[in-house]
């Protein structure tokens, strides 16, 4: 039985798959299996997966009809044999020491989850996703607080290693966007401890430009639902973390509203009125939440006073990303 099962959903990434798979096979920690889940990819990915498996016995390939990222990950979870579970997205890659570090931390501290840092890779450069910090060993409450704060860790799963027994009855909700948030809410109910290191060992490839320019669709309601589930968890188990849960609740609405305001005709967007109304009605509450950046507090006040002026600042801010 392998110590670690690494689940890699594969779909339309034939130009990046070699780098991903090779980075896993080069791990200094070698007691693992790789589950390449070909999610009905229409390109050469399925054939490439079979070729990798023919060359390395640690690779198992599962071909399935296309069902999306969550369905592919669930297929991997159902097939995994390892004592610990990791996820790698097939358009990313990892440092050769990543699983040695995660396995060392999760066993040294007898934790249920171990985390490392992330490097975001853009076409014109890269930057660290989290601020540097010393290794932290957290109970469930403090781990959830750190994830909601987003300063040293977040909801992203691919930089984490999980004790498999904690995921025994946890699965991804198929058909949802923002699947990592839903999954986090569920696994947080089943763990007792998490060790967080921010050594940057996962390389997260950002394709297709900034998310701030992408159109908001009905599927983005999933983000609001996910943070709604997050609030339910906090209210039931950790009520003193409510300010952090509220921070995420309002943050998600700012994110979607800002994206809408970058479109050509934002005021007729089907989500505009609801998002703007909630934020305006809760300006006083938002100003009391201690986790937003100064610019967001200013933005909340401007939005309360004038949406067109707020839109001007959103557009000016977005232009600085390019």
C-alpha positions, 0 to 999 in steps of 0.5 A: 500500500502506498503512503500517499495517493496523488490525484490528478484530474486531466482534461485538455492540458496536453501542452502542460501535462508532461511538466505536471506529471514529471514534477510528481515523478521526480519527488524525493519522497517516493512511496506514492501512487499517482491516479491520473483521472482522464476526464474524457479529454478530447485531445491526446491527454488520455493516450499520454496518461497511458504512456506514463503508466507504461513507464512507471508502475506508480501511475494508475490511469482511470478513463471516465466520461467527462464530468468536470473537476469535482467528478474526476476528483471523486473518482480518484478518491474512490480509487485511492489506496494511500494512507494520505491523499494529495491533489495536483491540478494537471496544468500546475507543477510541484517542487520535487521536495513538496511531498517529502515536506508535507509528509514530514510535517503531517507525521511529525506533528501527528496532524490530519492536514499539512499545507505548504505555500503556493507560487502563482505563475503568470505569463509575465511573472510570479508571486507568492500567494501567502505571506512568509511565516513560521510553521504553525500547528493549529487545532480545527478552529485556528485552522479554519480561522487561518483559511478564512483570513487568507493571509497564510493559507486559503481554501485551495486544496492542491497545496495540502496533504490529507489523512485519508481516514478524514476524507472517508465520507467527504466528496466534492459536490459535482456541478459546482464551481468553487469546489474547494470551498465546499470541500473545505467546509465538509472536511473541517468537520472531520479533522482535529489538527492542521500544520501550516508551512508556507514554504512555496512548493506548489506552482499554480499556473494562472491561465487566461489572464486575471479573473477580475475580467471574466464575465459573471454568470449564474454559476457564480452564485456557487461562490455565494452559496459556498460562503453561506455554508461556511457561515453555517459551519462557523455559527454551529461550531465556532461562533466567535469566528463569525467576524471572519465568516462575515468577512468572507461573506461580504468579500465574495460579494465585492469580488462579484460586484467588481467583476460586473462593474467592469462589464460594458452594461453592468447596471442591467446585469441580473446579479447587480441589484442584489449584490449592490443592495446587500453591500450598501445595506451593510456598510456599517457592519462591513466597516466594523470587520477588522480584516479588509484592506483600507482600500476596501473600507474606502470603497464600501463608503464610496459605494454607499454614496455613489455606484458610478464613482465606485465603478470608476475606482474599480476600473482604475484599480483593474487597469493596474493589473495589466 
